[in-house]
Amino acid sequence: MKFPLPLLRRHVVGLACALALTSSFAQAQDKPPLKLVVGFPPGGALDTLARAMAEQLRTSTGDTVVVENRPGAATRLAIDSVKRAPADGRTVLLGSSAPFVLFPMTYKRLDYDVDRDFLPVAHLVDVPTVISTAGGSPFQTIAQYTAWVRGQPGRGNVGLTNLGGALHFSILALGKAIGTPLTPVPYKGGAPLVTDLVGGHVPLATDALASQLELHRAGKVRILAVSGSGRNRALPDVPTLKESGIDAFAHANAWYGAFVPSGTPKATVLALEKAFMAAVQQPQVQSQLQRAGLDPTGLDAAAAARKLREEREFWRPIVEASGFKNED
């Protein structure tokens, strides 16, 4: 049977389109999901960021994006899993700056090298930190806590999410400032930390504002002070520790960024950098993160690498002077 030429052309075009769609579908089926690995359980500040990023990236890229929580060993389990992942840009670590700045100075042995094994992709948010207690605790200010702990020998335990980070050394500095030794007590994440805080098992805690903001608003946790040099816009009525004349938490703020295994092709890193920066700059994402107590930044890989270098220079003499080494 012979087809008129126009009809034949339509058949050819239709067949070509069908083949193209079939090929695209096959490629999409073969493409692994974009995995965002987080070293803490669900419910904390970093998990909040990961889920906001995943939702936006699904929309902007059309990819399947999953969040994988791998808590344990002060986020080193998550770090190791990403280090061992294929360097194809499909596995991304969303991590705190501490394992890339302080852990190499404080751990006697690490299974990763921050410069050899990872590439920064983007600086995503700054993370204000807070000092908090249970809503029903006997003290409502840092001054009241200071008076209380001085009269309670051996009860200066302060909960935090890992040893060897900025908050650890800030707690030690706070103890010196108030003239009473404080003992950092590590937890596996923000959620188990606040469970013990609300339950009265630990009298004081320090963590990301994002992990405790809603509990503070609900009255279950009382935030006594915020870190940094100025009040946080989410908590304008809560003073900084510096307002109490204590500089111990001036450099306690962390930041969260995206990292991939070394060997990831440059073009892939650049594509991820663009996608993550665009995601965190979306108004709805910024609003979501700000409500959670995170400060969106969306800086490129070069800025993230520069901040890592600057923070290492600041903390190195402090860590060396402390003599602290983590045996874990």
TORLO-782420 format. One line per 2 residues: number of its first residue (from 1); their letters; for each residue z, y, x of C-alpha. Coordinates in nm, 4 decimals, padded with zeros to 6 digits. Layout:
// residues N
NUM = A = Z/Y/X  ...
***
This chain:
// residues 328
1 = MK = 00.0000/00.0000/00.0000  -00.0908/00.3429/00.1302
3 = FP = 00.1410/00.6416/00.0724  00.0140/00.9971/00.0414
5 = LP = 00.0830/01.1842/00.3641  00.3529/01.4190/00.2204
7 = LL = 00.5350/01.1227/00.0676  00.5093/00.9278/00.3934
9 = RR = 00.6571/01.2219/00.5820  00.9502/01.2345/00.3394
11 = HV = 01.0144/00.8634/00.3933  01.0087/00.9060/00.7727
13 = VG = 01.2452/01.2051/00.7604  01.4801/01.0210/00.5264
15 = LA = 01.4835/00.7155/00.7520  01.5563/00.9345/01.0565
17 = CA = 01.8458/01.1056/00.8773  01.9875/00.7714/00.7688
19 = LA = 01.9696/00.6379/01.1229  02.1374/00.9531/01.2576
21 = LT = 02.4196/00.9284/01.0046  02.4645/00.5598/01.0812
23 = SS = 02.4806/00.6367/01.4547  02.7311/00.9189/01.4031
25 = FA = 02.9466/00.6973/01.1835  02.9386/00.4218/01.4440
27 = QA = 03.0394/00.6658/01.7182  03.3231/00.7993/01.5034
29 = QD = 03.4398/00.4435/01.4390  03.4317/00.3669/01.8132
31 = KP = 03.6162/00.6866/01.9112  03.9890/00.6212/01.9558
33 = PL = 04.2332/00.8536/01.7808  04.3704/01.1545/01.9637
35 = KL = 04.7274/01.0548/02.0413  05.0000/01.3177/02.0897
37 = VV = 05.2914/01.1566/02.2720  05.6415/01.3030/02.2321
39 = GF = 05.9467/01.1924/02.4301  06.1961/01.2499/02.1473
41 = PP = 06.2631/01.0953/01.8051  06.1258/01.2589/01.4897
43 = GG = 06.3100/01.5642/01.3666  06.3497/01.7722/01.6805
45 = AL = 06.1768/02.0877/01.8000  05.9084/01.9140/02.0041
47 = DT = 05.8308/01.6781/01.7165  05.7926/01.9819/01.4879
49 = LA = 05.5362/02.1272/01.7273  05.3517/01.7948/01.7607
51 = RA = 05.3117/01.7513/01.3857  05.1948/02.1096/01.3379
53 = MA = 04.9365/02.0589/01.6145  04.8251/01.7242/01.4754
55 = EQ = 04.7641/01.8661/01.1301  04.5624/02.1604/01.2616
57 = LR = 04.3623/01.9499/01.5090  04.2641/01.7055/01.2344
59 = TS = 04.1176/01.9984/01.0454  03.9507/02.1745/01.3368
61 = TG = 03.8089/01.8731/01.5231  03.7621/01.6159/01.2495
63 = DT = 03.9373/01.3635/01.4727  04.2024/01.1174/01.3733
65 = VV = 04.5173/01.2597/01.5333  04.8438/01.0666/01.5514
67 = VE = 05.1893/01.1582/01.6811  05.3604/00.8864/01.8818
69 = NR = 05.7356/00.9258/01.9363  05.8548/00.7462/02.2497
71 = PG = 06.2171/00.8532/02.3020  06.4320/00.7380/02.5885
73 = AA = 06.5143/00.7955/02.9552  06.5169/01.1744/02.9097
75 = TR = 06.1473/01.1708/02.8031  06.0425/00.9683/03.1089
77 = LA = 05.9253/00.6764/02.8932  05.6778/00.9040/02.7209
79 = ID = 05.5698/01.0591/03.0495  05.5108/00.7185/03.2070
81 = SV = 05.3086/00.5975/02.9081  05.0760/00.8986/02.9315
83 = KR = 05.0445/00.8655/03.3082  04.9208/00.5072/03.2594
85 = AP = 04.6840/00.5944/02.9742  04.3081/00.6166/03.0312
87 = AD = 04.2089/00.9581/03.1656  03.9672/01.0171/02.8786
89 = GR = 04.1432/01.3019/02.6979  04.2486/01.0831/02.4034
91 = TV = 04.6167/01.0646/02.5071  04.8006/01.3939/02.5457
93 = LL = 05.1641/01.4468/02.6394  05.3400/01.7227/02.4492
95 = GS = 05.6332/01.7863/02.6749  05.8974/02.0286/02.7859
97 = SA = 05.8713/02.2175/03.1114  06.1916/02.0559/03.2472
99 = PF = 06.0399/01.7208/03.3573  05.7728/01.9140/03.5496
101 = VL = 06.0092/02.1703/03.7024  06.3622/02.0342/03.7404
103 = FP = 06.3420/01.6562/03.7269  06.1678/01.6287/04.0679
105 = MT = 06.4657/01.8187/04.2130  06.7392/01.6261/04.0339
107 = YK = 06.6286/01.2632/04.0008  06.6584/01.0433/04.3069
109 = RL = 06.3589/00.8445/04.1901  06.0815/00.9256/03.9467
111 = DY = 05.7905/00.7041/03.8472  05.5576/01.0025/03.8376
113 = DV = 05.4509/01.2916/04.0587  05.4041/01.6113/03.8623
115 = DR = 05.1175/01.7402/04.0758  04.9448/01.4106/04.1475
117 = DF = 04.9661/01.2427/03.8064  04.9190/01.5228/03.5516
119 = LP = 04.7050/01.8215/03.4637  04.8354/02.1035/03.2422
121 = VA = 04.6166/02.1734/02.9389  04.7929/02.4630/02.7666
123 = HL = 05.1219/02.6491/02.7309  05.1933/02.6242/02.3570
125 = VD = 05.5327/02.7733/02.2682  05.8400/02.9296/02.4200
127 = VP = 06.1579/02.7544/02.3130  06.4659/02.9706/02.2538
129 = TV = 06.7883/02.7769/02.2970  07.1246/02.8126/02.1303
131 = IS = 07.4908/02.7258/02.1722  07.6332/02.5775/01.8554
133 = TA = 07.9250/02.4025/01.6931  07.9897/02.2300/01.3612
135 = GG = 08.0019/02.4448/01.0503  08.3680/02.3580/00.9993
137 = SP = 08.4866/02.3953/01.3584  08.7897/02.6120/01.4345
139 = FQ = 08.5940/02.8749/01.6288  08.3254/03.1166/01.5151
141 = TI = 08.2461/03.3045/01.8374  08.2071/03.2251/02.2062
143 = AQ = 08.5330/03.4108/02.2716  08.7165/03.1901/02.0227
145 = YT = 08.5595/02.8784/02.1731  08.6678/02.9913/02.5199
147 = AW = 09.0271/03.0327/02.4035  09.0145/02.6949/02.2257
149 = VR = 08.8713/02.4931/02.5141  09.1131/02.6448/02.7640
151 = GQ = 09.3933/02.5051/02.5517  09.2277/02.1634/02.5134
153 = PG = 09.2179/01.9989/02.8590  08.9516/01.7292/02.8808
155 = RG = 08.7723/01.8382/02.5622  08.5048/02.0500/02.7256
157 = NV = 08.2206/01.8117/02.6344  07.8918/01.9830/02.5530
159 = GL = 07.6075/01.7849/02.3976  07.2475/01.8267/02.5148
161 = TN = 06.9276/01.6238/02.5120  06.8975/01.5409/02.8823
163 = LG = 07.0617/01.5794/03.2192  06.8950/01.7545/03.5075
165 = GA = 06.7301/02.0268/03.2983  06.7862/02.3993/03.2589
167 = LH = 07.0470/02.3524/02.9870  07.2457/02.1184/03.2097
169 = FS = 07.2775/02.3791/03.4836  07.3366/02.6518/03.2284
171 = IL = 07.6338/02.4553/03.0902  07.7794/02.4222/03.4398
173 = AL = 07.7312/02.7957/03.4909  07.9019/02.8653/03.1563
175 = GK = 08.2008/02.6557/03.2635  08.2345/02.8626/03.5792
177 = AI = 08.2005/03.1856/03.3827  08.4850/03.1000/03.1427
179 = GT = 08.7008/02.9358/03.4088  08.7076/02.5916/03.2456
181 = PL = 08.5030/02.2886/03.3557  08.2484/02.1779/03.0956
183 = TP = 08.0952/01.8297/03.0890  07.7298/01.7874/02.9815
185 = VP = 07.6920/01.4863/02.7492  07.3304/01.3662/02.7095
187 = YK = 07.1736/01.2468/02.3825  06.8337/01.0883/02.3195
189 = GG = 06.7117/01.3769/02.1053  06.7974/01.6732/01.8872
191 = AP = 06.8566/01.4638/01.5731  07.1269/01.2325/01.7156
193 = LV = 07.2817/01.5321/01.8912  07.3330/01.7302/01.5716
195 = TD = 07.4580/01.4168/01.3930  07.7460/01.3948/01.6395
197 = LV = 07.7948/01.7716/01.6369  07.8238/01.7895/01.2567
199 = GG = 08.0458/01.4810/01.2626  08.2860/01.6451/01.5058
201 = HV = 08.2279/01.3917/01.7841  08.1296/01.6661/02.0271
203 = PL = 08.2762/02.0174/01.9892  07.9872/02.2172/02.1335
205 = AT = 07.6157/02.1632/02.1831  07.3155/02.3378/02.3270
207 = DA = 06.9592/02.2666/02.2227  06.6379/02.4275/02.1074
209 = LA = 06.6824/02.6731/01.8228  06.4143/02.4836/01.6301
211 = SQ = 06.6311/02.1704/01.6203  06.9265/02.3485/01.4619
213 = LE = 06.7983/02.6515/01.2715  06.7810/02.4934/00.9248
215 = LH = 07.1184/02.3258/00.9706  07.2626/02.6648/01.0664
217 = RA = 07.1113/02.8207/00.7547  07.2614/02.5382/00.5471
219 = GK = 07.6062/02.5926/00.6993  07.6286/02.2487/00.8604
221 = VR = 07.5937/02.3931/01.2110  07.7216/02.7277/01.3319
223 = IL = 07.5145/02.8892/01.6064  07.7500/03.0924/01.8247
225 = AV = 07.4990/03.2458/02.0646  07.1330/03.2475/02.1634
227 = SG = 06.9845/03.2382/02.5113  06.7781/03.5052/02.6804
229 = SG = 06.8237/03.8788/02.7143  06.7614/03.9847/02.3523
231 = RN = 06.8499/03.8687/02.0040  06.6174/03.6251/01.8353
233 = RA = 06.4258/03.7538/01.5335  06.5090/03.4373/01.3402
235 = LP = 06.8820/03.5044/01.3929  06.9269/03.8809/01.4185
237 = DV = 07.2997/03.8575/01.3406  07.3741/03.6069/01.6189
239 = PT = 07.4552/03.7635/01.9578  07.3143/03.6535/02.2900
241 = LK = 07.5518/03.4966/02.5362  07.4737/03.7918/02.7604
243 = ES = 07.6339/04.0223/02.5012  07.9599/03.8394/02.5725
245 = GI = 07.9229/03.9319/02.9385  07.8020/03.5851/03.0425
247 = DA = 07.4679/03.5446/03.2211  07.4780/03.1636/03.2298
249 = FA = 07.1987/03.1167/02.9729  06.9677/03.3992/03.0817
251 = HA = 06.7118/03.1436/03.2076  06.7912/02.8603/02.9682
253 = NA = 06.4795/02.8977/02.7541  06.2246/02.6202/02.7950
255 = WY = 05.8623/02.5944/02.6916  05.6462/02.3201/02.5528
257 = GA = 05.2961/02.2444/02.6720  05.0164/01.9884/02.6618
259 = FV = 04.9412/01.7670/02.9633  04.6890/01.4922/03.0376
261 = PS = 04.6609/01.2294/03.3124  04.5005/01.3390/03.6373
263 = GT = 04.1406/01.2296/03.6615  04.0593/01.3528/03.3129
265 = PK = 03.7130/01.5123/03.3402  03.7178/01.8905/03.3743
267 = AT = 03.4938/01.9378/03.0710  03.7326/01.7259/02.8627
269 = VL = 04.0345/01.9266/02.9796  03.8557/02.2511/02.8952
271 = AL = 03.7684/02.1216/02.5481  04.1306/02.0218/02.4872
273 = EK = 04.2521/02.3558/02.6226  04.0256/02.5390/02.3783
275 = AF = 04.1298/02.3181/02.0856  04.5033/02.3484/02.1486
277 = MA = 04.4930/02.7234/02.2100  04.2931/02.7754/01.8926
279 = AV = 04.5291/02.5524/01.6939  04.8469/02.7333/01.7967
281 = QQ = 04.6861/03.0715/01.7284  04.6105/02.9915/01.3633
283 = PQ = 04.8197/03.2172/01.1367  04.9513/02.9295/00.9260
285 = VQ = 05.0544/02.7361/01.2379  05.2229/03.0410/01.3909
287 = SQ = 05.4105/03.1005/01.0672  05.5222/02.7371/01.0535
289 = LQ = 05.6420/02.7384/01.4145  05.8195/03.0726/01.3841
291 = RA = 06.0049/02.9524/01.0734  06.1213/02.6589/01.2843
293 = GL = 06.2497/02.8869/01.5615  05.9646/02.8419/01.8104
295 = DP = 05.7691/03.1319/01.9637  05.3944/03.0483/01.9765
297 = TG = 05.2094/03.1490/02.2938  04.8766/02.9651/02.3293
299 = LD = 04.8226/03.0275/02.7015  04.5561/02.8517/02.9055
301 = AA = 04.5983/02.5813/03.1685  04.6011/02.8280/03.4577
303 = AA = 04.8889/03.0222/03.3012  05.0819/02.6997/03.2402
305 = AR = 05.0377/02.5943/03.6038  05.1484/02.9375/03.7245
307 = KL = 05.4651/02.9273/03.5114  05.5526/02.5851/03.6495
309 = RE = 05.5300/02.7189/04.0052  05.7394/03.0272/03.9244
311 = ER = 06.0131/02.8254/03.7572  06.0348/02.5806/04.0461
313 = EF = 06.0924/02.8732/04.2818  06.3712/03.0107/04.0591
315 = WR = 06.5580/02.6850/04.0047  06.5239/02.5189/04.3462
317 = PI = 06.8047/02.7105/04.5240  07.0334/02.6704/04.2191
319 = VE = 06.9804/02.2948/04.2019  07.0214/02.2548/04.5778
321 = AS = 07.3464/02.4516/04.5711  07.4821/02.2326/04.2881
323 = GF = 07.4263/01.9122/04.4823  07.3485/01.7338/04.1538
325 = KN = 07.1454/01.4139/04.1635  07.0746/01.2012/03.8605
327 = ED = 07.1400/00.8344/03.9245  06.9624/00.7226/03.6056
***
